[in-house]
Amino acid sequence: MGTVTSATLTGVDGSVEQIDGWSWGTLTGGRGRSSWATTTSVGCCPGACSGGGMWRYRRLLPVGEGEVRYPLQIGGTPLVASPRLREVTGMGRLWFKDETRTPTGSNKDRATALVLEQALRNGVGTVSCASTGNVAVSLSVGAAACGVRAVIFVPAEVSETKLRLMLLAGAAVIKVEDGYEAAFRLSREAAKAFGWYDRNTGVNPLTIEAKKTVAFEIWEQLGRRVPDAIILSVGDGPTYSAMVKGFRELVACGATEKLPRVVGVQAEGCQPLARAWRTGSPVRSVRPRTVADGIAVGAPVSAALVLRDARETGGGFVTVSDGEMLEAIGTLASGGGIVAEPAGAAAFAGLSKAVSGGLISEDEETVVHVTGTGLKNPQYLRPTTEAAIVRAGLEEVEAVLEMNSTERGLV
Ligand SMILES: Cc1ncc(COP(=O)(O)O)c(C=O)c1O
């Protein structure tokens, strides 16, 4: 069985610092943007680790001994094989890792859980973050469940439903007029000045540690097999890097030999990484113009890591328009029963482009990472049909059903 024995902190510029042993103090010691790379003993099998959900892999996570205190169910989300979506895409080995099935409906809940587990173990009173929405909701709800205060910085144009959820959960919410990057900077300063525990994505290395467990789950759910390709949406980048890190650790464990190709999807209106990848030029920050708030990040924190990981896995990037994301929301819901928000549906929206661009081939085993639920962004749930109004007659019901089947192409 493997355990975490040492780690490296990787800076945004790609510089690597070796650390032997880890401690919570080291994690919050102001080393800047970073991620852990754990070393595990060869022969470790993550599937054999004890505990439920994400904690099943705790021996590959920086969690000390003793019972896990975090109270919400976390991890263990389904890997869905949708017959209809396989048919629609012509991809017989297509899977959906459905991260909408978490306490607050996004993959951010994994990171929140590990951060708050550390907070509880260290008697932390206040946790903080900046977020375009999902991290904020996740931390607000998680902190409420733990009895810890959450201070949240969001861009002023944050989604109304997400804002309500944060406030409902009792978080102190601060809207920052100049957008996400400004909110991020302010939250960093405030955490330092007031001594809060900073959960910021790409800054707190525990976020990548937690999110890597999705790779372990995919591997296990496929019968301990690594898929050929994974496609996922990219904002700040830790979701991408965490996925790759998880598979790297499986290789380090001797559980597999290959990494999947990982394809990142960005919005056409906010594609700093995709553009840098295409042009070979440095990442330049942009002003985000997209409805997909989760990936509306003009200056990605983990840019260097993501570009390195894309190179090392043989992956790449594609971009999608807002219209394509909204269409993908409809197809995912009607074809697969998966309700996603724009940033969550972006990966599926980009799949056909990844195939036509030669990044993924139709016969490959491919996993689409669906990162966030549509229930928190109801304004983007746009059905193309309407509910029928009938009186109390079976004939009318029959006529409606017939019309509905025709519209869905089922007859
Ligand atoms: C639903 C959703 N998908 C994808 C992302 C992008 O994740 P990352 O910032 O780790 O690249 C986010 C980030 O908030 C998100 O909310």
PDBQT file of the ligand as one rigid body, heavy atoms in Angstrom, charges set to zero:
ROOT
HETATM    1  C1  LIG A 501     -18.529  24.001 -13.977  1.00  0.00    +0.000 C 
HETATM    2  C2  LIG A 501     -17.078  24.308 -14.114  1.00  0.00    +0.000 A 
HETATM    3  N1  LIG A 501     -16.366  23.675 -15.056  1.00  0.00    +0.000 NA
HETATM    4  C3  LIG A 501     -15.063  23.916 -15.233  1.00  0.00    +0.000 A 
HETATM    5  C4  LIG A 501     -14.395  24.844 -14.462  1.00  0.00    +0.000 A 
HETATM    6  C5  LIG A 501     -12.953  25.106 -14.715  1.00  0.00    +0.000 C 
HETATM    7  O1  LIG A 501     -12.152  24.589 -13.719  1.00  0.00    +0.000 OA
HETATM    8  P1  LIG A 501     -10.658  25.114 -13.536  1.00  0.00    +0.000 P 
HETATM    9  O2  LIG A 501     -10.763  26.532 -13.057  1.00  0.00    +0.000 OA
HETATM   10  O3  LIG A 501     -10.085  24.203 -12.535  1.00  0.00    +0.000 OA
HETATM   11  O4  LIG A 501     -10.009  25.043 -14.862  1.00  0.00    +0.000 OA
HETATM   12  C6  LIG A 501     -15.094  25.521 -13.454  1.00  0.00    +0.000 A 
HETATM   13  C7  LIG A 501     -14.403  26.477 -12.562  1.00  0.00    +0.000 C 
HETATM   14  O5  LIG A 501     -14.986  27.156 -11.751  1.00  0.00    +0.000 OA
HETATM   15  C8  LIG A 501     -16.468  25.256 -13.277  1.00  0.00    +0.000 A 
HETATM   16  O6  LIG A 501     -17.183  25.897 -12.344  1.00  0.00    +0.000 OA
ENDROOT
TORSDOF 0
